[in-house]
Amino acid sequence: MSTPGRPKGEFRSAQHEGTPLSTPGRPKGEFRSAQREGTPMNEPRISLMGCLIDNLTMAETVDKVAGFIASGQPHQHVVVNVDKLVKAQKDPALRDIINRCDLVNADGMPVVWASRWLGRPLKARVTGVDLFDALMVQAAARGWRVFLLGAREEVVMAVRDKYAERFPTLQFAGARNGYWSADQEPQVVEEVRAARADLLFVAISSPYKERFLGTWQAHMRVPFAMGVGGTFDVAAGKVKRAPVWMQQSGLEWFYRFLQEPRRMFRRYFIEDMGFMRLLAREWWQARRQTRRQVRQQGGDAAAAGPVPLEHKGR
């Protein structure tokens, strides 16, 4: 979910294309081991169009995050929706970041429906907006420190003020807008690191937030970092969310389009149309693989020869 209303061409935090995928000076692969250390992913992951997705409900996801925070080690989260699956097909670096994340949720009913059609059913969708709110509730109850990073200054401050009013015990480690230059980026990273937050929410657009976290999360050492796109705009009341019936019917994207038709037309009606092609290709590949397995099993049975009489009927 991208941040609405961002001026065209304005620098969007560390989001310049070509951002390195590992922290400068850090041995290749260190971030991945830091993410995985002490937090094995026991639940099976589902492969969908080249991206690995955790098959978890909202409650199971929150429990997983609590474990991450208890470990004290840095972990990265990402949600995948139709737009991100399409982008990941064209951007191998983005796909690699997604598959290296410690927690990946399906955001959007079309992704859940696709998993079911392909015979790899996901339990539920876990949207970024809903997970953000659920974690803020848990943060207030458990004393987790929260850092809000991204969006416009008035928006991020409005989110902080609204949740502070809603939960007086909620602790904020920091809050900062999502506008800085490439030269300022290391200072922003150090600000987050020094804040010693338990939860970091990054409200900038894809694939920039994934690249930013993929580059710096090991250095910032926040136990749980999550890209939330335009969630701050929803939380601040700047953008309305679709009615529940539209969310459950997979039409939340259309409601979003109606609010910002000029901005969202290209994304939904041009770029994301590739999703149906990807889905058809994945279905065909799965069908061919099933046929090969059936033929192979038949050949193995024929090679084994007839069943001895004394074993028949047993």
Summary of the structure (lengths in Angstrom):
residues: 314
radius of gyration: 21.9
end to end distance: 58.3
largest distance: 81.7
contacts: 990
relative contact order: 0.16
helix: 53%
strand: 12%
